[in-house]
Amino acid sequence: SSGINAEYGNLSQGDMAQNGRNGSSSEEEDEFMEVAEEIPLSTAEIEKEAEEARNEGNTAYKQRNYYAAIKSYTTAINLLPEHAAYYGNRSAAYMMVSNFGSALSDAAKSVE
């Protein structure tokens, strides 16, 4: 893993074992990964992830997999809640599964 490579350079698994390491992650590396997961994404990264989720939703919708579409649109909304089009997309998917209350709610949010 990257923490081990940084600590030991380009040592092989055998070399690491001789140095008391077997290639498994250390507590220090685990702590680093926990902190790395908490680093906020840039605006561009958030927008990219939201668009990817929307595109997945669109694909699922076209395949008539409306629950998967709802899940993907929800991911996009959670990333960019101010993006009105995502609510419109999810509203349409809700309509297709006869969840009219949620469809109406999302439709209203899409035109705010």
N, C-alpha and C positions, 0 to 999 in steps of 0.2 A: 504494500500500500504506500501512498505518497509520504506519510510520516516516517515510515521505515526507510524509504529510499533517501529522504532528506537526512536522516540520522546516520545511515551507513553507506551512502553513496550508491554504487552499483554492485553491491555484494550479492552473491547468489544466496539461495535459501540455505545451502550447506554452510556457507561462511557465516550467515547470521546465527545458525544453530550453534556453531563453534563459539560465537560471541555471546551465547546465552539467550539468543532470540530465535524463535521458531517461525517467524513470519506472521504471527497473529497480532492483532491490534493491541496496543498498550493502553493503559488508563489515560496516559497523556494524550494519545491520539484520539481516544474516545471523547475526551473533554474538548479537544480542538474541533472535532466534527460537530459536537453539540453547539458550540459557539458559532461555527460556520453556518449551521442551519438557521441561526437566528439573525444572520446578516440580512438586512432588508434588500429586496430586489430594486434595481433602478426602475424608473418610470418606463423606459423602453422595454426592459425585460418583462415587466408586468403586462404592458400592452401586448407584447408578443405572445405571452402565455395565454392571455385572455382571447386573442384572435385564434390561437391554435385550438382552444377549447370550443370557441364558436364554430370553427370549421369542422371539428369533430361532431358537434351538435348538428350542423347542417347535413353532414354525411349520414348520420343516424336518422335524421328526419326523412331524408330522401329514400332511405331503406325502410321507412315506416317503423323504425325502432324508436318510438316516441319517448319511452321512459329513459332510454340512453341519451336521447336528445335533451330531455329536461335536465338530466344530470350534468351534461356538458355545458348547457346554457347557464345552469346554476353556478358552475365553476367559474365561467366567464364573468357572471354578475358579482360573485364574491371577490374577484380580482379587480374589477372596474365597475363598481355599483352606479356610477354616474353615466354609464354608457346606455342610452335609451334603447338602442336597437336590440341589445341582448334580452331586454324585457319583452320586446315585441316577438322575438324568436321563441322565447319560452312560452309566451302567451299562446302562440299558434300550436305549439306542441301540447300544451295543456288542453286546448280545445279538442285535439285529436283523441285524447283519452277521456273526454267528457268531464274534465275537472274545470267546470265553468267558473266557479268562484275564484280559483287561482288565475284562470285565464283573464278574467275581468280585472283583477287586482294588477296583474302584470301589464295589461293593456293600458290601464290608467297611468302606471308608472312610466310607460314608454312615451307618453305625450306630455308629461309634466315639464 
